[in-house]
Amino acid sequence: MSPTILSAELSAFHDSHRLNFVKYARSRGAQPDEAEDIASTAFLTLYRAGQAFLAADNRDGFAFKVLRDTIADHFRHRSRRPRTQALPEEPGNLFGADCGGAIDAVNCRVDIERALQALPARQADCLSMNLLLDLSREQIAHYLGISASAVSSHLSTGRRALAKHLEGYQPYVTTGQGGQG
Amino acid sequence: MNIDDLFQAARATLRDEYAGYDPAAGRTRLEDDAVRDAVTPQPRGWVEDWTAQAICRTADPDELFVQGTAQNRAKSLCTGCPVRTECLADALDNRVEYGVWGGMTERERRALLRRRPAVTSWRRLLETARTEYARATGIAHTQPHQKEVVDKALEWTA
């Protein structure tokens, strides 16, 4: 076995949560390589926290807070950097995709991410973790440091708000034939 | 299309994107980062008792409290001083009028104070600028880069 600087506990935690962290970063609008960077930075912060993290009552919640802060830092720094490439043209409407083809499905995810941003943070977190990352209510409760029933409540309220927000949804089709439902 | 269908499609793309994802690569990267972290000197904090570490503590005071162009020669003593920024902040905050402090002559400090009359705490400004500079450049020991630190502080207060 090769020598390692990481404790077995942190390694195990990393392996079981990294994918969730990367996906969560993606759901907040990070590009694939950015999501990997964000997850790596978050885990490095946890490594630096050492015992404070390992002795925490709720490690999932501790780590998730670090992840959220890292994402916020990432976007704050990114907004200060000069853009190196042109932004893609905005689609004709906010929620444009019939989610049939691969590109449409990706558009669809982007639309959902945007729609989620219009909701209160807790509701958006619960919805994206439950519906995009496929996490159970208990897992979400651990990450957010709230009870499972509170997660259920956020999900239910969030779904209603999102449904209202998506009212009048007009699909955008990549073939250029917009306006189909 | 209802919300469930929308999310189902979005979830499928995310699932496909990360199908077969192996956290081992991430763990290796974390190992590398942790090792680098362990051997990289961390940015120095603000030194409260800076006079004990100043290079000039053993120098002849007359060398620093000179007049005119001799001050520019006196400044060279500050080069490489580990507490140069602390010294400068102290002199600016206390409006010290005479002598070379933190690598700046009387005239340079007066000009700086005139340019930024609104600054209430040079210590806080320079400390923040130094931390930000160290973070942005990855350079832990920022004393030799004091000019850049002061420039950053001026940029913020422009």
Interface residues (C-beta under 8 A of the other chain):
Chain A: T4 I5 L6 S11 H14 D15 R18 L19 V22 K23 R26 S27 P32 E36 A39 S40 F43 L44 Y47 R48 A97 D98 C99 A102 A105 V106 C108 R109 D111 I112 L131 L132 L133 D134 R159 L162 A163 L166 Y169 P171 G181
Chain B: M1 N2 I3 D5 L6 F7 A9 A10 R11 A12 T13 L14 R15 E17 Y18 Y21 P23 A24 G26 R27 R29 L30 E31 D33 A34 V35 D37 A38
